[in-house]
Amino acid sequence: HFITPNYFSMLFKKETGQSFSEYVNGLRIQKSVELLLNTSNKVFEIAEYVGYKEYKYFVQVFKKQVGFTPTQYRRMNAAQESREKQIES
């Protein structure tokens, strides 16, 4: 059986409480957070890797979900890691 995209969207939202695009954006942002923390790739490269063709849109979605731009997020976490390493020493 085939289902229409609209019916799929309705079922998906009913089961998960979010739209399919919200779900996919969430997965993309999760992966981008991982890449921001564990690679030195440029933000635009990470955006492309996780499926955003438009860098500005990626930054907008990231900020809406995380509360910071990708660059701010990376800097904050790098500073946090640096403080933690100082404490361990």
Buried (B, 14 or more C-beta within 10 A) or exposed (E): EEEEEEEEBEEBBEEEEEEBEBBEBEEBBEBBBEBBEEEEBEBBEBBBBBEBEEBEEBBEBBBEBBEBBBEEBBEEBEEEEEEEEEEEE
